[in-house]
């Protein structure tokens, strides 16, 4: 296994999970638990694929994916923030709805190839052995995802909007008493999370596996949800978690290609087994989980209160 190719592949494999996890981090920081990440990712995957194929522009494809994911997330926002439906049940329903909707939209796109997303090959720098291919030979979405990590961290920890977001997530009643629009803040966070999930889904269908296949997100949304918990609701750790799980995915694919005498099914399930193991370890330390998790996470907000 070529280490240069392995690390470069790791960054590509981690990008969709990183984008979705960052969006969910912001959502959960506002005190909302949206389990529909998988549904928003798969809708983003088909919206981005269809837009890119019809227009011939991958950039417009990613924009369409972000809009598609955000619109689906607003359905969740309407049901949970306006109609006060149960967040867990609504999130699960959103995933099932997204999988069905994407299959319906994608019927006519099977077998088609999207336009190629260009790589940002920088002269001279990209030709440096090892460093060039690993750090400077990727498409713009990889670098955007890394930039987004910094922007999310800065916005949450260093801006007034981030302070309000955290206040709403920690104690929505106190935030409401101070005059903050709790429902408005949460709807904005949910839409941002949906857009990020849509981008992550589009990255799978336009770059990582440039084709449309039903259910092609294959549990990436659930891994993104687990990473937020693994990261203790911190943006920097989300990056670490995404690259860890991306690395496990790339490793199992390389082991399969190398003909390692382990049943393919065991290798394929390894990322999900690791996800379960991490969640078990994290949940065993309940005190730490309570300290880091937003205090109002999953709790409905009644304005009358």
VOBA-153079 format. One record per residue (C-alpha): residue in one letter; chain; x, z, y. Coordinates in steps of 0.001 Angstrom, whole numbers, always signed. Layout:
BEGIN
+----+----+---------+---------+---------+
| aa | ch |      xx |      zz |      yy |
+----+----+---------+---------+---------+
|  A |  A |       X |       Z |       Y |
...
+----+----+---------+---------+---------+
END
This chain:
BEGIN
+----+----+---------+---------+---------+
| aa | ch |      xx |      zz |      yy |
+----+----+---------+---------+---------+
|  X |  A |      +0 |      +0 |      +0 |
|  X |  A |   +1446 |   -1114 |   +3341 |
|  X |  A |   +1365 |   +1972 |   +5649 |
|  X |  A |   +1028 |    -226 |   +8762 |
|  X |  A |   -2035 |   -1973 |   +7380 |
|  X |  A |   -3387 |   +1328 |   +6043 |
|  X |  A |   -3277 |   +3091 |   +9439 |
|  X |  A |   -4617 |     +48 |  +11279 |
|  X |  A |   -7500 |    -149 |   +8776 |
|  X |  A |   -8113 |   +3582 |   +9242 |
|  X |  A |   -8750 |   +3076 |  +12976 |
|  X |  A |  -11219 |    +266 |  +12267 |
|  X |  A |  -13033 |   +2239 |   +9547 |
|  X |  A |  -13279 |   +5330 |  +11778 |
|  X |  A |  -14665 |   +3610 |  +14882 |
|  X |  A |  -18371 |   +3338 |  +13891 |
|  X |  A |  -18425 |   +6955 |  +12693 |
|  X |  A |  -16642 |   +8113 |  +15862 |
|  X |  A |  -19119 |   +6346 |  +18161 |
|  X |  A |  -22159 |   +7720 |  +16317 |
|  X |  A |  -20710 |  +11250 |  +16130 |
|  X |  A |  -19907 |  +11322 |  +19860 |
|  X |  A |  -23481 |  +10335 |  +20664 |
|  X |  A |  -24871 |  +13006 |  +18357 |
|  X |  A |  -22504 |  +15574 |  +19883 |
|  X |  A |  -24073 |  +15002 |  +23312 |
|  X |  A |  -27570 |  +15164 |  +21805 |
|  X |  A |  -26872 |  +18460 |  +20065 |
|  X |  A |  -25180 |  +19894 |  +23157 |
|  X |  A |  -28569 |  +19486 |  +24859 |
|  X |  A |  -30187 |  +21578 |  +22123 |
|  X |  A |  -31757 |  +18716 |  +20158 |
|  X |  A |  -31126 |  +18016 |  +16470 |
|  X |  A |  -31631 |  +14314 |  +15724 |
|  X |  A |  -31216 |  +13519 |  +12025 |
|  X |  A |  -32109 |   +9873 |  +12652 |
|  X |  A |  -28523 |   +8731 |  +13294 |
|  X |  A |  -28490 |   +6564 |  +10151 |
|  X |  A |  -31694 |   +4813 |  +11237 |
|  X |  A |  -30393 |   +4143 |  +14743 |
|  X |  A |  -27097 |   +2835 |  +13353 |
|  X |  A |  -28743 |    +348 |  +11002 |
|  X |  A |  -31090 |    -873 |  +13759 |
|  X |  A |  -28066 |   -1245 |  +16034 |
|  X |  A |  -26330 |   -3187 |  +13260 |
|  X |  A |  -29090 |   -5797 |  +12976 |
|  X |  A |  -29854 |   -5940 |  +16726 |
|  X |  A |  -26180 |   -6493 |  +17504 |
|  X |  A |  -25788 |   -9040 |  +14708 |
|  X |  A |  -28892 |  -10995 |  +15722 |
|  X |  A |  -27951 |  -10985 |  +19417 |
|  X |  A |  -24377 |  -12093 |  +18694 |
|  X |  A |  -25497 |  -14899 |  +16371 |
|  X |  A |  -28186 |  -16169 |  +18751 |
|  X |  A |  -26026 |  -16051 |  +21899 |
|  X |  A |  -22595 |  -16661 |  +20390 |
|  X |  A |  -21269 |  -13645 |  +22291 |
|  X |  A |  -20076 |  -10480 |  +20490 |
|  X |  A |  -20150 |   -8580 |  +23807 |
|  X |  A |  -23846 |   -9369 |  +24252 |
|  X |  A |  -24280 |   -8364 |  +20619 |
|  X |  A |  -22872 |   -4887 |  +21303 |
|  X |  A |  -25037 |   -4587 |  +24430 |
|  X |  A |  -28113 |   -5541 |  +22387 |
|  X |  A |  -27147 |   -2995 |  +19732 |
|  X |  A |  -26835 |    -216 |  +22311 |
|  X |  A |  -30249 |   -1107 |  +23740 |
|  X |  A |  -31815 |   -1280 |  +20258 |
|  X |  A |  -30409 |   +2107 |  +19260 |
|  X |  A |  -31472 |   +3665 |  +22565 |
|  X |  A |  -35030 |   +2308 |  +22295 |
|  X |  A |  -35402 |   +3689 |  +18774 |
|  X |  A |  -34048 |   +7044 |  +19930 |
|  X |  A |  -36661 |   +7125 |  +22697 |
|  X |  A |  -39353 |   +7060 |  +19991 |
|  X |  A |  -37762 |  +10245 |  +18665 |
|  X |  A |  -37656 |  +11637 |  +22228 |
|  X |  A |  -41342 |  +10882 |  +22784 |
|  X |  A |  -42374 |  +12572 |  +19547 |
|  X |  A |  -40159 |  +15655 |  +19821 |
|  X |  A |  -39900 |  +16291 |  +23561 |
|  X |  A |  -43324 |  +15165 |  +24792 |
|  X |  A |  -45530 |  +15636 |  +21727 |
|  X |  A |  -43401 |  +18539 |  +20372 |
|  X |  A |  -43175 |  +17201 |  +16820 |
|  X |  A |  -40786 |  +18901 |  +14402 |
|  X |  A |  -37258 |  +17613 |  +15078 |
|  X |  A |  -36037 |  +17649 |  +11485 |
|  X |  A |  -39069 |  +15814 |  +10075 |
|  X |  A |  -39083 |  +13303 |  +12937 |
|  X |  A |  -35366 |  +12580 |  +12530 |
|  X |  A |  -35767 |  +11934 |   +8802 |
|  X |  A |  -38757 |   +9680 |   +9508 |
|  X |  A |  -36689 |   +7818 |  +12099 |
|  X |  A |  -34033 |   +7041 |   +9492 |
|  X |  A |  -36613 |   +5710 |   +7022 |
|  X |  A |  -38305 |   +3681 |   +9766 |
|  X |  A |  -34975 |   +2269 |  +10948 |
|  X |  A |  -33990 |   +1193 |   +7438 |
|  X |  A |  -37323 |    -590 |   +6958 |
|  X |  A |  -37345 |   -2191 |  +10412 |
|  X |  A |  -33794 |   -3478 |  +10056 |
|  X |  A |  -34599 |   -5015 |   +6659 |
|  X |  A |  -37585 |   -6799 |   +8194 |
|  X |  A |  -35654 |   -8144 |  +11193 |
|  X |  A |  -32633 |   -9096 |   +9107 |
|  X |  A |  -34432 |  -11286 |   +6540 |
|  X |  A |  -33478 |  -14522 |   +8300 |
|  X |  A |  -29884 |  -13485 |   +9013 |
|  X |  A |  -28594 |  -12992 |   +5469 |
|  X |  A |  -25613 |  -15223 |   +4716 |
|  X |  A |  -24832 |  -15970 |   +8359 |
|  X |  A |  -21503 |  -15199 |  +10034 |
|  X |  A |  -21327 |  -13680 |  +13529 |
|  X |  A |  -18912 |  -14884 |  +16223 |
|  X |  A |  -15530 |  -13196 |  +15936 |
|  X |  A |  -14774 |  -10203 |  +18161 |
|  X |  A |  -11415 |  -10992 |  +19723 |
|  X |  A |   -8483 |   -8616 |  +19382 |
|  X |  A |   -6619 |   -7441 |  +22468 |
|  X |  A |   -3216 |   -8746 |  +21415 |
|  X |  A |    -872 |   -7805 |  +24256 |
|  X |  A |   +2232 |   -9994 |  +24637 |
|  X |  A |   +5493 |   -8418 |  +23431 |
|  X |  A |   +3880 |   -4981 |  +22844 |
|  X |  A |   +1756 |   -6212 |  +19937 |
|  X |  A |   +4871 |   -7651 |  +18263 |
|  X |  A |   +6703 |   -4298 |  +18050 |
|  X |  A |   +7115 |   -3445 |  +14348 |
|  X |  A |   +4628 |    -835 |  +13081 |
|  X |  A |   +3627 |    +433 |  +16568 |
|  X |  A |   +2307 |   -2964 |  +17697 |
|  X |  A |    -138 |   -3629 |  +14824 |
|  X |  A |   -1179 |     +26 |  +14574 |
|  X |  A |   -1814 |    +767 |  +18255 |
|  X |  A |   -2124 |   -2545 |  +20101 |
|  X |  A |   -3629 |   -5010 |  +17643 |
|  X |  A |   -7274 |   -3965 |  +17706 |
|  X |  A |  -10463 |   -5190 |  +19348 |
|  X |  A |  -11778 |   -3672 |  +22583 |
|  X |  A |  -14374 |   -1480 |  +20808 |
|  X |  A |  -11646 |    +606 |  +19136 |
|  X |  A |  -10117 |   +1397 |  +22529 |
|  X |  A |  -13546 |   +1958 |  +24073 |
|  X |  A |  -14325 |   +4561 |  +21388 |
|  X |  A |  -11071 |   +6400 |  +22175 |
|  X |  A |  -11817 |   +6248 |  +25902 |
|  X |  A |  -15317 |   +7560 |  +25217 |
|  X |  A |  -13850 |  +10653 |  +23534 |
|  X |  A |  -12053 |  +11528 |  +26773 |
|  X |  A |  -15060 |  +10697 |  +28942 |
|  X |  A |  -17438 |  +12811 |  +26840 |
|  X |  A |  -15012 |  +15753 |  +26860 |
|  X |  A |  -14559 |  +15456 |  +30629 |
|  X |  A |  -18280 |  +15061 |  +31323 |
|  X |  A |  -19263 |  +18058 |  +29175 |
|  X |  A |  -16532 |  +20422 |  +30370 |
|  X |  A |  -15638 |  +19320 |  +33891 |
|  X |  A |  -18785 |  +18003 |  +35598 |
|  X |  A |  -21975 |  +19484 |  +36981 |
|  X |  A |  -24028 |  +17227 |  +34690 |
|  X |  A |  -22128 |  +18620 |  +31705 |
|  X |  A |  -22743 |  +22164 |  +32879 |
|  X |  A |  -26471 |  +21448 |  +33100 |
|  X |  A |  -26416 |  +19827 |  +29654 |
|  X |  A |  -24743 |  +22885 |  +28151 |
|  X |  A |  -27100 |  +25237 |  +29998 |
|  X |  A |  -30117 |  +23399 |  +28589 |
|  X |  A |  -28609 |  +23529 |  +25101 |
|  X |  A |  -27735 |  +27215 |  +25267 |
|  X |  A |  -30919 |  +28587 |  +26834 |
|  X |  A |  -33595 |  +26096 |  +27804 |
|  X |  A |  -35906 |  +28770 |  +29215 |
|  X |  A |  -33241 |  +30045 |  +31613 |
|  X |  A |  -32330 |  +26471 |  +32583 |
|  X |  A |  -35988 |  +25739 |  +33285 |
|  X |  A |  -36280 |  +28913 |  +35391 |
|  X |  A |  -33326 |  +27682 |  +37481 |
|  X |  A |  -35183 |  +24460 |  +38187 |
|  X |  A |  -33461 |  +22087 |  +35772 |
|  X |  A |  -35592 |  +19381 |  +34142 |
|  X |  A |  -35050 |  +20369 |  +30513 |
|  X |  A |  -37111 |  +17551 |  +29000 |
|  X |  A |  -35516 |  +14949 |  +31282 |
|  X |  A |  -32001 |  +16110 |  +30417 |
|  X |  A |  -32767 |  +16034 |  +26707 |
|  X |  A |  -34358 |  +12579 |  +26831 |
|  X |  A |  -31272 |  +11224 |  +28656 |
|  X |  A |  -28996 |  +12826 |  +26030 |
|  X |  A |  -31103 |  +11406 |  +23181 |
|  X |  A |  -30969 |   +7896 |  +24704 |
|  X |  A |  -27181 |   +8159 |  +25080 |
|  X |  A |  -26895 |   +9258 |  +21449 |
|  X |  A |  -29045 |   +6340 |  +20337 |
|  X |  A |  -26949 |   +3850 |  +22298 |
|  X |  A |  -23734 |   +5213 |  +20738 |
|  X |  A |  -25239 |   +5066 |  +17244 |
|  X |  A |  -26343 |   +1480 |  +17900 |
|  X |  A |  -22813 |    +548 |  +18969 |
|  X |  A |  -21441 |   +2145 |  +15805 |
|  X |  A |  -23851 |    +167 |  +13661 |
|  X |  A |  -22998 |   -3089 |  +15431 |
|  X |  A |  -19310 |   -2457 |  +14852 |
|  X |  A |  -19982 |   -2416 |  +11118 |
|  X |  A |  -21963 |   -5685 |  +11112 |
|  X |  A |  -19838 |   -7564 |  +13679 |
|  X |  A |  -16289 |   -6370 |  +12972 |
|  X |  A |  -15748 |   -4220 |   +9919 |
|  X |  A |  -17986 |   -6238 |   +7580 |
|  X |  A |  -18873 |   -9340 |   +9640 |
|  X |  A |  -22181 |  -10150 |   +7964 |
|  X |  A |  -25675 |   -8711 |   +7616 |
|  X |  A |  -26626 |   -6772 |   +4480 |
|  X |  A |  -29575 |   -4401 |   +4090 |
|  X |  A |  -28522 |    -755 |   +4273 |
|  X |  A |  -24941 |   -1702 |   +5152 |
|  X |  A |  -24341 |   +1526 |   +7095 |
|  X |  A |  -24314 |   +3196 |   +3654 |
|  X |  A |  -24565 |   +6804 |   +4826 |
|  X |  A |  -22246 |   +6530 |   +7851 |
|  X |  A |  -24901 |   +8203 |  +10007 |
|  X |  A |  -25009 |  +11238 |   +7725 |
|  X |  A |  -21217 |  +11508 |   +7842 |
|  X |  A |  -21401 |  +11368 |  +11661 |
|  X |  A |  -23861 |  +14281 |  +11608 |
|  X |  A |  -21525 |  +16262 |   +9364 |
|  X |  A |  -18557 |  +15526 |  +11636 |
|  X |  A |  -20313 |  +17130 |  +14621 |
|  X |  A |  -20601 |  +20365 |  +12628 |
|  X |  A |  -17053 |  +19976 |  +11272 |
|  X |  A |  -15822 |  +19535 |  +14857 |
|  X |  A |  -17584 |  +22723 |  +16006 |
|  X |  A |  -19326 |  +20677 |  +18726 |
|  X |  A |  -16051 |  +19702 |  +20455 |
|  X |  A |  -15225 |  +16114 |  +21431 |
|  X |  A |  -11523 |  +16286 |  +20528 |
|  X |  A |  -12290 |  +17550 |  +17052 |
|  X |  A |  -14887 |  +14817 |  +16601 |
|  X |  A |  -12023 |  +12313 |  +16941 |
|  X |  A |  -10009 |  +14222 |  +14345 |
|  X |  A |  -12975 |  +14429 |  +11979 |
|  X |  A |  -13852 |  +10734 |  +12317 |
|  X |  A |  -10278 |   +9677 |  +11579 |
|  X |  A |  -10114 |  +12079 |   +8641 |
|  X |  A |  -13237 |  +10651 |   +7025 |
|  X |  A |  -12248 |   +7099 |   +7972 |
|  X |  A |   -8920 |   +7689 |   +6271 |
|  X |  A |  -10640 |   +8884 |   +3086 |
|  X |  A |  -12810 |   +5742 |   +3082 |
|  X |  A |   -9809 |   +3424 |   +3537 |
|  X |  A |   -7823 |   +5280 |    +902 |
|  X |  A |  -10531 |   +4949 |   -1731 |
|  X |  A |  -10850 |   +1207 |   -1010 |
|  X |  A |   -7080 |    +754 |   -1333 |
|  X |  A |   -7031 |   +2723 |   -4566 |
|  X |  A |   -9728 |    +443 |   -5935 |
|  X |  A |   -7752 |   -2642 |   -4869 |
|  X |  A |   -4593 |   -1231 |   -6440 |
|  X |  A |   -6405 |    -885 |   -9763 |
|  X |  A |   -6067 |   +2880 |  -10069 |
|  X |  A |   -7553 |   +3946 |  -13379 |
|  X |  A |  -10322 |   +6053 |  -11902 |
|  X |  A |  -13951 |   +4909 |  -12252 |
|  X |  A |  -15003 |   +2967 |   -9141 |
|  X |  A |  -18103 |   +5145 |   -8804 |
|  X |  A |  -15977 |   +8272 |   -8368 |
|  X |  A |  -13866 |   +6606 |   -5685 |
|  X |  A |  -16952 |   +5309 |   -3862 |
|  X |  A |  -18577 |   +8734 |   -3761 |
|  X |  A |  -15409 |  +10505 |   -2565 |
|  X |  A |  -16141 |  +10318 |   +1217 |
|  X |  A |  -19563 |  +11887 |    +649 |
|  X |  A |  -18208 |  +14574 |   -1673 |
|  X |  A |  -15638 |  +15479 |    +982 |
|  X |  A |  -18464 |  +15593 |   +3567 |
|  X |  A |  -20441 |  +18043 |   +1420 |
|  X |  A |  -17329 |  +20145 |    +779 |
|  X |  A |  -16536 |  +20380 |   +4501 |
|  X |  A |  -20108 |  +21422 |   +5323 |
|  X |  A |  -20043 |  +24092 |   +2615 |
|  X |  A |  -16768 |  +25492 |   +3946 |
|  X |  A |  -18005 |  +25421 |   +7550 |
|  X |  A |  -21348 |  +27039 |   +6741 |
|  X |  A |  -19647 |  +29836 |   +4793 |
|  X |  A |  -18351 |  +31195 |   +8108 |
|  X |  A |  -21746 |  +31867 |   +9662 |
|  X |  A |  -20362 |  +33867 |  +12584 |
|  X |  A |  -18181 |  +31004 |  +13727 |
|  X |  A |  -21031 |  +28510 |  +13317 |
|  X |  A |  -23340 |  +30671 |  +15451 |
|  X |  A |  -20721 |  +31053 |  +18181 |
|  X |  A |  -20025 |  +27318 |  +18470 |
|  X |  A |  -23496 |  +25871 |  +17901 |
|  X |  A |  -25746 |  +25497 |  +20976 |
|  X |  A |  -28083 |  +28500 |  +20895 |
|  X |  A |  -31235 |  +26413 |  +21445 |
|  X |  A |  -30331 |  +23753 |  +18864 |
|  X |  A |  -33472 |  +22491 |  +17154 |
|  X |  A |  -35820 |  +24754 |  +19082 |
|  X |  A |  -38797 |  +23093 |  +20807 |
|  X |  A |  -39183 |  +23625 |  +24551 |
|  X |  A |  -42533 |  +24563 |  +26059 |
|  X |  A |  -42541 |  +24073 |  +29829 |
|  X |  A |  -45326 |  +26640 |  +30209 |
|  X |  A |  -42957 |  +29330 |  +28921 |
+----+----+---------+---------+---------+
END
